[in-house]
Amino acid sequence: MLTYYRSIGGKLGTVDTYTDGCWINVVAPTPEELARVSRETGLTLEFLQYPLDPDERSRFEREDEGQLLIVLQTSQRLGEDSDIPYDTVPLGILHTDHCLVTVCAQDNQTIRDVTGGLVRQVRTAKKNRLTLQIFLRAAQRFLIDLRRIDKAIDQAEDRLEHATRNRELLDLLKLEKSLVYFKTALKSNELMMERLKRERLFDLYEDDQDLLNDVLIENLQAIEMTDISTNILTSTVGTFASVISNNVNAVVKILTITTILVAIPTLVTSIFGMNVPLPFQKNPEALFIVLGIAFGFSILLGLLFRRLRWF
């Protein structure tokens, strides 16, 4: 899908066709759409296809024709039904002399935030500033998803207090896998941005320099937050694995005690059911006497277990 954006009168709007100074957002493109973008912008198909590789790492590459490719790792929420709730997806940001192009294999939340008005003062003609704004929003999106992961961990902890199954632990392990992907992506983004700043990949005004510094700070904060969440999650998984084991042992203990208490009346009534002379067999109240003896022993044994704090 192709969407053409252009800032008009200080507001970001869509246009129908390519014009100089526009921003082309490419999402899950078909070969025909890639060929169209290549014709309109002069970008090579190879450049346009790089960000579609899910294993592409954060990097940048420049061609002699004035073409620039930046690959940025962004967070992507997959939902509760997926193998992992959060993953990362490469986002390609391509510069030409006349326009900016973003390419992603999925509908990217970072781009939706920018086009949805969560980023102010978007100017499609200022490619460098718009690139840094996408960088900043990508780092902020990581922080938002990390806070959601922390809330999911807290909710799982509440369920784990009385859990006897492995489902809750498996949910935590999925979150832990997401944190590993986040940490790898954030470190890769940091290295790419530091190199971009060091090599002065494109001209930056003073405000742009400040914006790049803000991006690096936000990215570093996301890395630290990921480390904290990972450490908490690792200790939580180990602790609650023991909690689940203790919960299972408590259930088994209750079932064992219940079995013992039920077995005593069964034993007593079985004895009085034998075809031999027995006490009280002539007594019309024999049934109630036998039941009283049976349940009396069960009550005494139950009180003994209670005194021993077995339940």
PANU-601021 format. One record per residue (C-alpha): residue in one letter; x negated, z, y. Coordinates in pm, 1 decimal. Layout:
<site residuo="A" xx="X" zz="Z" yy="Y"/>
...
//
This chain:
<site residuo="M" xx="0.0" zz="0.0" yy="0.0"/>
<site residuo="L" xx="-129.0" zz="-95.5" yy="344.0"/>
<site residuo="T" xx="-33.8" zz="81.1" yy="665.9"/>
<site residuo="Y" xx="-163.4" zz="-25.3" yy="1006.4"/>
<site residuo="Y" xx="-194.3" zz="243.7" yy="1274.5"/>
<site residuo="R" xx="-276.5" zz="212.6" yy="1640.5"/>
<site residuo="S" xx="-275.7" zz="473.6" yy="1914.4"/>
<site residuo="I" xx="-53.7" zz="359.4" yy="2198.4"/>
<site residuo="G" xx="-7.0" zz="571.3" yy="2508.0"/>
<site residuo="G" xx="-182.2" zz="865.8" yy="2346.7"/>
<site residuo="K" xx="45.3" zz="861.6" yy="2041.9"/>
<site residuo="L" xx="-30.4" zz="733.1" yy="1694.4"/>
<site residuo="G" xx="211.3" zz="464.9" yy="1580.0"/>
<site residuo="T" xx="234.4" zz="193.8" yy="1318.5"/>
<site residuo="V" xx="197.1" zz="-180.3" yy="1379.2"/>
<site residuo="D" xx="294.1" zz="-468.7" yy="1158.2"/>
<site residuo="T" xx="-31.8" zz="-662.2" yy="1144.0"/>
<site residuo="Y" xx="-400.8" zz="-626.2" yy="1202.1"/>
<site residuo="T" xx="-526.0" zz="-596.1" yy="1559.4"/>
<site residuo="D" xx="-863.5" zz="-499.4" yy="1697.1"/>
<site residuo="G" xx="-894.4" zz="-123.0" yy="1740.9"/>
<site residuo="C" xx="-646.3" zz="-41.0" yy="1468.4"/>
<site residuo="W" xx="-676.5" zz="189.9" yy="1169.9"/>
<site residuo="I" xx="-585.0" zz="50.2" yy="827.5"/>
<site residuo="N" xx="-488.5" zz="307.5" yy="565.0"/>
<site residuo="V" xx="-512.7" zz="169.1" yy="210.6"/>
<site residuo="V" xx="-348.8" zz="370.2" yy="-71.7"/>
<site residuo="A" xx="-369.1" zz="269.4" yy="-440.7"/>
<site residuo="P" xx="-423.5" zz="-95.7" yy="-344.5"/>
<site residuo="T" xx="-359.6" zz="-399.9" yy="-558.5"/>
<site residuo="P" xx="-628.4" zz="-672.3" yy="-581.8"/>
<site residuo="E" xx="-421.5" zz="-884.0" yy="-342.7"/>
<site residuo="E" xx="-410.4" zz="-604.6" yy="-84.8"/>
<site residuo="L" xx="-785.2" zz="-551.4" yy="-108.7"/>
<site residuo="A" xx="-842.3" zz="-923.4" yy="-61.3"/>
<site residuo="R" xx="-617.4" zz="-917.4" yy="245.3"/>
<site residuo="V" xx="-804.8" zz="-625.8" yy="401.8"/>
<site residuo="S" xx="-1134.5" zz="-799.8" yy="325.6"/>
<site residuo="R" xx="-1018.7" zz="-1116.2" yy="503.6"/>
<site residuo="E" xx="-885.6" zz="-927.9" yy="806.2"/>
<site residuo="T" xx="-1180.1" zz="-692.5" yy="856.9"/>
<site residuo="G" xx="-1476.6" zz="-876.3" yy="706.1"/>
<site residuo="L" xx="-1550.1" zz="-583.8" yy="472.6"/>
<site residuo="T" xx="-1682.8" zz="-679.3" yy="132.0"/>
<site residuo="L" xx="-1464.4" zz="-618.5" yy="-171.8"/>
<site residuo="E" xx="-1745.2" zz="-412.4" yy="-321.2"/>
<site residuo="F" xx="-1733.3" zz="-172.1" yy="-27.7"/>
<site residuo="L" xx="-1356.8" zz="-144.9" yy="-49.2"/>
<site residuo="Q" xx="-1361.5" zz="-72.9" yy="-422.4"/>
<site residuo="Y" xx="-1623.7" zz="205.5" yy="-417.5"/>
<site residuo="P" xx="-1382.2" zz="485.0" yy="-308.6"/>
<site residuo="L" xx="-1137.0" zz="389.5" yy="-584.8"/>
<site residuo="D" xx="-1377.1" zz="523.1" yy="-847.0"/>
<site residuo="P" xx="-1259.9" zz="881.1" yy="-927.1"/>
<site residuo="D" xx="-1619.4" zz="985.2" yy="-1007.3"/>
<site residuo="E" xx="-1764.3" zz="861.5" yy="-677.3"/>
<site residuo="R" xx="-1969.6" zz="1128.5" yy="-498.1"/>
<site residuo="S" xx="-1987.1" zz="1202.3" yy="-126.1"/>
<site residuo="R" xx="-2233.7" zz="966.7" yy="38.9"/>
<site residuo="F" xx="-2267.3" zz="698.4" yy="303.8"/>
<site residuo="E" xx="-2403.3" zz="346.1" yy="297.4"/>
<site residuo="R" xx="-2463.9" zz="92.9" yy="573.7"/>
<site residuo="E" xx="-2475.7" zz="-285.5" yy="553.2"/>
<site residuo="D" xx="-2669.8" zz="-509.7" yy="787.3"/>
<site residuo="E" xx="-2348.0" zz="-673.4" yy="910.9"/>
<site residuo="G" xx="-2246.8" zz="-353.4" yy="1089.3"/>
<site residuo="Q" xx="-2038.0" zz="-227.7" yy="801.6"/>
<site residuo="L" xx="-2048.7" zz="143.4" yy="723.8"/>
<site residuo="L" xx="-1906.1" zz="318.6" yy="417.7"/>
<site residuo="I" xx="-1855.6" zz="696.7" yy="403.8"/>
<site residuo="V" xx="-1721.0" zz="857.2" yy="86.9"/>
<site residuo="L" xx="-1569.6" zz="1201.9" yy="141.5"/>
<site residuo="Q" xx="-1435.2" zz="1437.0" yy="-126.7"/>
<site residuo="T" xx="-1089.4" zz="1573.6" yy="-44.5"/>
<site residuo="S" xx="-864.5" zz="1825.8" yy="-216.9"/>
<site residuo="Q" xx="-554.0" zz="1707.6" yy="-396.1"/>
<site residuo="R" xx="-268.9" zz="1922.4" yy="-523.2"/>
<site residuo="L" xx="-150.5" zz="1792.8" yy="-861.0"/>
<site residuo="G" xx="131.8" zz="2037.2" yy="-933.6"/>
<site residuo="E" xx="201.3" zz="2305.1" yy="-1190.0"/>
<site residuo="D" xx="268.8" zz="2060.4" yy="-1473.5"/>
<site residuo="S" xx="-79.9" zz="1908.1" yy="-1461.4"/>
<site residuo="D" xx="-376.0" zz="2020.8" yy="-1668.4"/>
<site residuo="I" xx="-522.7" zz="2165.9" yy="-1349.4"/>
<site residuo="P" xx="-315.9" zz="2247.6" yy="-1039.1"/>
<site residuo="Y" xx="-578.8" zz="2126.1" yy="-790.3"/>
<site residuo="D" xx="-837.4" zz="1850.5" yy="-810.1"/>
<site residuo="T" xx="-1057.2" zz="1645.9" yy="-577.9"/>
<site residuo="V" xx="-1026.8" zz="1276.7" yy="-497.0"/>
<site residuo="P" xx="-1272.1" zz="1048.6" yy="-311.5"/>
<site residuo="L" xx="-1164.0" zz="916.0" yy="27.1"/>
<site residuo="G" xx="-1344.3" zz="613.0" yy="166.1"/>
<site residuo="I" xx="-1388.2" zz="575.0" yy="542.2"/>
<site residuo="L" xx="-1516.0" zz="231.1" yy="641.4"/>
<site residuo="H" xx="-1628.9" zz="118.0" yy="985.4"/>
<site residuo="T" xx="-1648.7" zz="-232.7" yy="1120.7"/>
<site residuo="D" xx="-1718.8" zz="-346.9" yy="1474.4"/>
<site residuo="H" xx="-1346.0" zz="-371.8" yy="1548.2"/>
<site residuo="C" xx="-1153.2" zz="-130.3" yy="1327.3"/>
<site residuo="L" xx="-1156.2" zz="163.5" yy="1087.3"/>
<site residuo="V" xx="-1032.2" zz="151.0" yy="727.4"/>
<site residuo="T" xx="-954.8" zz="440.9" yy="492.1"/>
<site residuo="V" xx="-923.9" zz="377.0" yy="119.8"/>
<site residuo="C" xx="-800.6" zz="616.5" yy="-149.8"/>
<site residuo="A" xx="-671.4" zz="574.3" yy="-503.0"/>
<site residuo="Q" xx="-391.7" zz="826.2" yy="-434.8"/>
<site residuo="D" xx="-163.8" zz="922.6" yy="-150.8"/>
<site residuo="N" xx="-406.6" zz="1155.2" yy="22.1"/>
<site residuo="Q" xx="-282.1" zz="1479.5" yy="178.9"/>
<site residuo="T" xx="-561.7" zz="1479.5" yy="437.3"/>
<site residuo="I" xx="-456.2" zz="1138.7" yy="567.5"/>
<site residuo="R" xx="-89.8" zz="1247.1" yy="566.5"/>
<site residuo="D" xx="-187.0" zz="1543.2" yy="784.5"/>
<site residuo="V" xx="-362.8" zz="1316.6" yy="1033.9"/>
<site residuo="T" xx="-80.6" zz="1063.3" yy="1050.7"/>
<site residuo="G" xx="182.9" zz="1338.1" yy="1047.8"/>
<site residuo="G" xx="73.3" zz="1483.3" yy="1380.1"/>
<site residuo="L" xx="-127.5" zz="1782.9" yy="1258.5"/>
<site residuo="V" xx="-436.9" zz="1638.4" yy="1427.1"/>
<site residuo="R" xx="-412.4" zz="1599.5" yy="1802.1"/>
<site residuo="Q" xx="-553.3" zz="1330.3" yy="2028.0"/>
<site residuo="V" xx="-605.1" zz="1067.3" yy="1760.5"/>
<site residuo="R" xx="-753.6" zz="749.8" yy="1907.1"/>
<site residuo="T" xx="-783.7" zz="466.2" yy="1657.5"/>
<site residuo="A" xx="-1024.0" zz="276.6" yy="1883.1"/>
<site residuo="K" xx="-1269.4" zz="567.9" yy="1875.0"/>
<site residuo="K" xx="-1384.3" zz="526.2" yy="1516.4"/>
<site residuo="N" xx="-1654.0" zz="794.6" yy="1524.1"/>
<site residuo="R" xx="-1422.3" zz="1059.3" yy="1670.5"/>
<site residuo="L" xx="-1144.0" zz="969.8" yy="1424.9"/>
<site residuo="T" xx="-1391.7" zz="994.1" yy="1134.7"/>
<site residuo="L" xx="-1494.7" zz="1344.0" yy="1242.8"/>
<site residuo="Q" xx="-1130.0" zz="1444.1" yy="1281.6"/>
<site residuo="I" xx="-1067.1" zz="1333.8" yy="921.7"/>
<site residuo="F" xx="-1374.0" zz="1535.8" yy="815.3"/>
<site residuo="L" xx="-1237.2" zz="1843.9" yy="990.2"/>
<site residuo="R" xx="-889.0" zz="1807.5" yy="844.9"/>
<site residuo="A" xx="-1035.2" zz="1760.3" yy="495.4"/>
<site residuo="A" xx="-1227.4" zz="2089.6" yy="528.8"/>
<site residuo="Q" xx="-914.4" zz="2264.5" yy="659.0"/>
<site residuo="R" xx="-713.9" zz="2124.8" yy="367.4"/>
<site residuo="F" xx="-964.9" zz="2279.8" yy="127.1"/>
<site residuo="L" xx="-910.9" zz="2615.5" yy="298.1"/>
<site residuo="I" xx="-531.9" zz="2579.9" yy="275.2"/>
<site residuo="D" xx="-547.1" zz="2501.8" yy="-96.5"/>
<site residuo="L" xx="-793.2" zz="2785.5" yy="-156.1"/>
<site residuo="R" xx="-545.2" zz="3030.6" yy="-0.6"/>
<site residuo="R" xx="-278.0" zz="2894.6" yy="-232.4"/>
<site residuo="I" xx="-509.3" zz="2946.7" yy="-527.4"/>
<site residuo="D" xx="-565.7" zz="3307.3" yy="-417.8"/>
<site residuo="K" xx="-188.9" zz="3362.3" yy="-407.6"/>
<site residuo="A" xx="-154.7" zz="3206.6" yy="-753.6"/>
<site residuo="I" xx="-423.8" zz="3443.2" yy="-882.4"/>
<site residuo="D" xx="-237.5" zz="3743.5" yy="-736.4"/>
<site residuo="Q" xx="88.2" zz="3631.2" yy="-898.8"/>
<site residuo="A" xx="-86.6" zz="3583.3" yy="-1233.4"/>
<site residuo="E" xx="-234.1" zz="3933.7" yy="-1205.2"/>
<site residuo="D" xx="114.6" zz="4078.7" yy="-1159.6"/>
<site residuo="R" xx="233.8" zz="3901.8" yy="-1474.6"/>
<site residuo="L" xx="-74.9" zz="4001.6" yy="-1670.6"/>
<site residuo="E" xx="-7.5" zz="4374.8" yy="-1637.6"/>
<site residuo="H" xx="254.9" zz="4351.4" yy="-1911.5"/>
<site residuo="A" xx="144.1" zz="4029.5" yy="-2081.5"/>
<site residuo="T" xx="82.7" zz="4002.3" yy="-2454.7"/>
<site residuo="R" xx="35.7" zz="3624.9" yy="-2471.1"/>
<site residuo="N" xx="-246.2" zz="3389.9" yy="-2373.7"/>
<site residuo="R" xx="-39.3" zz="3177.3" yy="-2134.9"/>
<site residuo="E" xx="-127.2" zz="3382.5" yy="-1827.2"/>
<site residuo="L" xx="-497.3" zz="3371.7" yy="-1910.2"/>
<site residuo="L" xx="-479.8" zz="2995.1" yy="-1958.6"/>
<site residuo="D" xx="-320.5" zz="2962.7" yy="-1614.0"/>
<site residuo="L" xx="-613.1" zz="3154.2" yy="-1466.2"/>
<site residuo="L" xx="-860.7" zz="2934.0" yy="-1649.4"/>
<site residuo="K" xx="-694.3" zz="2626.0" yy="-1498.3"/>
<site residuo="L" xx="-737.7" zz="2776.2" yy="-1152.7"/>
<site residuo="E" xx="-1099.1" zz="2853.9" yy="-1233.8"/>
<site residuo="K" xx="-1155.1" zz="2488.7" yy="-1326.6"/>
<site residuo="S" xx="-1003.3" zz="2382.4" yy="-993.9"/>
<site residuo="L" xx="-1242.5" zz="2614.9" yy="-810.8"/>
<site residuo="V" xx="-1537.6" zz="2457.1" yy="-990.9"/>
<site residuo="Y" xx="-1423.7" zz="2111.2" yy="-874.5"/>
<site residuo="F" xx="-1377.5" zz="2243.3" yy="-521.4"/>
<site residuo="K" xx="-1724.4" zz="2397.5" yy="-512.1"/>
<site residuo="T" xx="-1888.6" zz="2077.1" yy="-635.9"/>
<site residuo="A" xx="-1697.8" zz="1864.2" yy="-384.5"/>
<site residuo="L" xx="-1767.7" zz="2093.9" yy="-89.8"/>
<site residuo="K" xx="-2140.1" zz="2109.9" yy="-162.5"/>
<site residuo="S" xx="-2146.9" zz="1731.8" yy="-192.4"/>
<site residuo="N" xx="-1964.1" zz="1698.0" yy="141.8"/>
<site residuo="E" xx="-2205.6" zz="1941.7" yy="304.8"/>
<site residuo="L" xx="-2509.8" zz="1744.7" yy="194.1"/>
<site residuo="M" xx="-2356.2" zz="1419.6" yy="316.0"/>
<site residuo="M" xx="-2263.2" zz="1564.0" yy="656.7"/>
<site residuo="E" xx="-2602.1" zz="1727.3" yy="705.5"/>
<site residuo="R" xx="-2770.7" zz="1397.2" yy="631.1"/>
<site residuo="L" xx="-2529.0" zz="1217.2" yy="865.9"/>
<site residuo="K" xx="-2616.2" zz="1461.9" yy="1142.5"/>
<site residuo="R" xx="-2988.4" zz="1444.3" yy="1074.3"/>
<site residuo="E" xx="-3009.7" zz="1064.9" yy="1061.3"/>
<site residuo="R" xx="-2767.2" zz="1011.0" yy="1352.3"/>
<site residuo="L" xx="-2567.5" zz="761.6" yy="1152.2"/>
<site residuo="F" xx="-2355.7" zz="670.6" yy="1453.0"/>
<site residuo="D" xx="-2361.4" zz="755.5" yy="1820.2"/>
<site residuo="L" xx="-2201.5" zz="1088.8" yy="1904.0"/>
<site residuo="Y" xx="-2103.3" zz="1218.6" yy="2246.1"/>
<site residuo="E" xx="-2140.9" zz="1586.4" yy="2328.6"/>
<site residuo="D" xx="-1780.1" zz="1656.5" yy="2228.3"/>
<site residuo="D" xx="-1837.9" zz="1472.7" yy="1902.9"/>
<site residuo="Q" xx="-2145.6" zz="1684.8" yy="1832.7"/>
<site residuo="D" xx="-1936.4" zz="1997.2" yy="1882.2"/>
<site residuo="L" xx="-1671.2" zz="1855.6" yy="1651.3"/>
<site residuo="L" xx="-1930.6" zz="1782.5" yy="1382.6"/>
<site residuo="N" xx="-2061.1" zz="2138.7" yy="1412.5"/>
<site residuo="D" xx="-1704.4" zz="2265.3" yy="1370.3"/>
<site residuo="V" xx="-1672.0" zz="2051.8" yy="1057.5"/>
<site residuo="L" xx="-1989.8" zz="2199.3" yy="910.7"/>
<site residuo="I" xx="-1872.0" zz="2553.7" yy="988.9"/>
<site residuo="E" xx="-1530.9" zz="2493.3" yy="829.2"/>
<site residuo="N" xx="-1694.8" zz="2336.7" yy="525.1"/>
<site residuo="L" xx="-1933.9" zz="2630.7" yy="490.6"/>
<site residuo="Q" xx="-1642.4" zz="2873.0" yy="519.5"/>
<site residuo="A" xx="-1462.3" zz="2684.5" yy="242.0"/>
<site residuo="I" xx="-1773.5" zz="2707.6" yy="20.5"/>
<site residuo="E" xx="-1800.3" zz="3083.9" yy="76.2"/>
<site residuo="M" xx="-1429.0" zz="3129.7" yy="12.8"/>
<site residuo="T" xx="-1461.8" zz="2931.1" yy="-309.9"/>
<site residuo="D" xx="-1748.5" zz="3154.0" yy="-423.3"/>
<site residuo="I" xx="-1546.7" zz="3468.5" yy="-350.3"/>
<site residuo="S" xx="-1239.0" zz="3337.0" yy="-531.9"/>
<site residuo="T" xx="-1450.8" zz="3229.9" yy="-830.4"/>
<site residuo="N" xx="-1615.7" zz="3571.4" yy="-859.8"/>
<site residuo="I" xx="-1281.7" zz="3751.0" yy="-833.3"/>
<site residuo="L" xx="-1124.0" zz="3519.1" yy="-1087.4"/>
<site residuo="T" xx="-1411.8" zz="3557.8" yy="-1333.4"/>
<site residuo="S" xx="-1390.4" zz="3936.9" yy="-1325.8"/>
<site residuo="T" xx="-1010.5" zz="3923.8" yy="-1341.0"/>
<site residuo="V" xx="-1009.3" zz="3705.9" yy="-1651.6"/>
<site residuo="G" xx="-1246.9" zz="3941.4" yy="-1831.4"/>
<site residuo="T" xx="-1054.2" zz="4250.7" yy="-1730.3"/>
<site residuo="F" xx="-713.3" zz="4121.3" yy="-1823.0"/>
<site residuo="A" xx="-832.9" zz="3983.0" yy="-2153.3"/>
<site residuo="S" xx="-889.2" zz="4348.6" yy="-2241.9"/>
<site residuo="V" xx="-553.3" zz="4442.5" yy="-2086.9"/>
<site residuo="I" xx="-372.8" zz="4190.1" yy="-2305.8"/>
<site residuo="S" xx="-554.9" zz="4324.3" yy="-2611.9"/>
<site residuo="N" xx="-449.8" zz="4679.6" yy="-2520.7"/>
<site residuo="N" xx="-90.7" zz="4567.6" yy="-2465.6"/>
<site residuo="V" xx="-84.5" zz="4406.5" yy="-2808.4"/>
<site residuo="N" xx="-229.5" zz="4722.6" yy="-2964.7"/>
<site residuo="A" xx="40.0" zz="4931.3" yy="-2794.3"/>
<site residuo="V" xx="314.1" zz="4707.2" yy="-2932.0"/>
<site residuo="V" xx="164.9" zz="4723.8" yy="-3281.9"/>
<site residuo="K" xx="143.0" zz="5103.9" yy="-3257.8"/>
<site residuo="I" xx="510.1" zz="5134.1" yy="-3156.2"/>
<site residuo="L" xx="615.1" zz="4905.7" yy="-3439.6"/>
<site residuo="T" xx="407.1" zz="5108.4" yy="-3688.6"/>
<site residuo="I" xx="557.1" zz="5439.9" yy="-3572.3"/>
<site residuo="T" xx="906.5" zz="5291.1" yy="-3588.0"/>
<site residuo="T" xx="840.5" zz="5169.7" yy="-3941.8"/>
<site residuo="I" xx="726.1" zz="5518.2" yy="-4047.8"/>
<site residuo="L" xx="1028.0" zz="5688.9" yy="-3892.6"/>
<site residuo="V" xx="1265.8" zz="5444.5" yy="-4059.6"/>
<site residuo="A" xx="1087.8" zz="5475.8" yy="-4394.6"/>
<site residuo="I" xx="1154.1" zz="5852.7" yy="-4422.9"/>
<site residuo="P" xx="1537.7" zz="5826.9" yy="-4440.1"/>
<site residuo="T" xx="1494.3" zz="5538.4" yy="-4683.6"/>
<site residuo="L" xx="1272.1" zz="5754.5" yy="-4907.3"/>
<site residuo="V" xx="1510.3" zz="6053.1" yy="-4901.3"/>
<site residuo="T" xx="1821.5" zz="5847.5" yy="-4972.1"/>
<site residuo="S" xx="1640.1" zz="5664.0" yy="-5249.7"/>
<site residuo="I" xx="1557.0" zz="5993.3" yy="-5421.3"/>
<site residuo="F" xx="1917.0" zz="6112.4" yy="-5404.3"/>
<site residuo="G" xx="2032.7" zz="5778.7" yy="-5539.2"/>
<site residuo="M" xx="1862.8" zz="5823.8" yy="-5879.7"/>
<site residuo="N" xx="2080.2" zz="5855.4" yy="-6195.5"/>
<site residuo="V" xx="1955.5" zz="6205.1" yy="-6287.0"/>
<site residuo="P" xx="2089.5" zz="6553.9" yy="-6209.8"/>
<site residuo="L" xx="2025.0" zz="6625.9" yy="-5840.7"/>
<site residuo="P" xx="2098.6" zz="6910.5" yy="-5599.0"/>
<site residuo="F" xx="2428.1" zz="6894.3" yy="-5409.0"/>
<site residuo="Q" xx="2572.6" zz="6628.6" yy="-5638.2"/>
<site residuo="K" xx="2885.2" zz="6837.6" yy="-5691.4"/>
<site residuo="N" xx="2914.4" zz="6927.6" yy="-5323.6"/>
<site residuo="P" xx="3176.6" zz="6721.4" yy="-5133.2"/>
<site residuo="E" xx="2955.2" zz="6741.1" yy="-4823.4"/>
<site residuo="A" xx="2650.9" zz="6602.5" yy="-5010.4"/>
<site residuo="L" xx="2642.1" zz="6281.0" yy="-4807.4"/>
<site residuo="F" xx="2611.2" zz="6463.0" yy="-4476.8"/>
<site residuo="I" xx="2354.6" zz="6707.2" yy="-4620.0"/>
<site residuo="V" xx="2132.7" zz="6425.8" yy="-4747.1"/>
<site residuo="L" xx="2159.5" zz="6234.3" yy="-4419.3"/>
<site residuo="G" xx="2081.7" zz="6553.6" yy="-4225.1"/>
<site residuo="I" xx="1768.6" zz="6612.4" yy="-4435.9"/>
<site residuo="A" xx="1657.9" zz="6248.5" yy="-4394.9"/>
<site residuo="F" xx="1703.9" zz="6226.2" yy="-4019.9"/>
<site residuo="G" xx="1577.9" zz="6583.5" yy="-3973.5"/>
<site residuo="F" xx="1242.0" zz="6482.8" yy="-4122.4"/>
<site residuo="S" xx="1235.9" zz="6171.1" yy="-3899.6"/>
<site residuo="I" xx="1307.7" zz="6377.1" yy="-3586.4"/>
<site residuo="L" xx="1038.1" zz="6632.5" yy="-3672.8"/>
<site residuo="L" xx="784.6" zz="6357.8" yy="-3736.0"/>
<site residuo="G" xx="884.9" zz="6184.7" yy="-3412.3"/>
<site residuo="L" xx="830.7" zz="6509.8" yy="-3218.9"/>
<site residuo="L" xx="490.5" zz="6544.0" yy="-3384.8"/>
<site residuo="F" xx="393.4" zz="6191.6" yy="-3277.5"/>
<site residuo="R" xx="516.1" zz="6270.8" yy="-2929.2"/>
<site residuo="R" xx="307.7" zz="6586.2" yy="-2914.3"/>
<site residuo="L" xx="2.4" zz="6388.0" yy="-3026.8"/>
<site residuo="R" xx="75.6" zz="6134.5" yy="-2744.0"/>
<site residuo="W" xx="94.4" zz="5846.4" yy="-2989.6"/>
<site residuo="F" xx="379.6" zz="5700.8" yy="-2784.5"/>
//
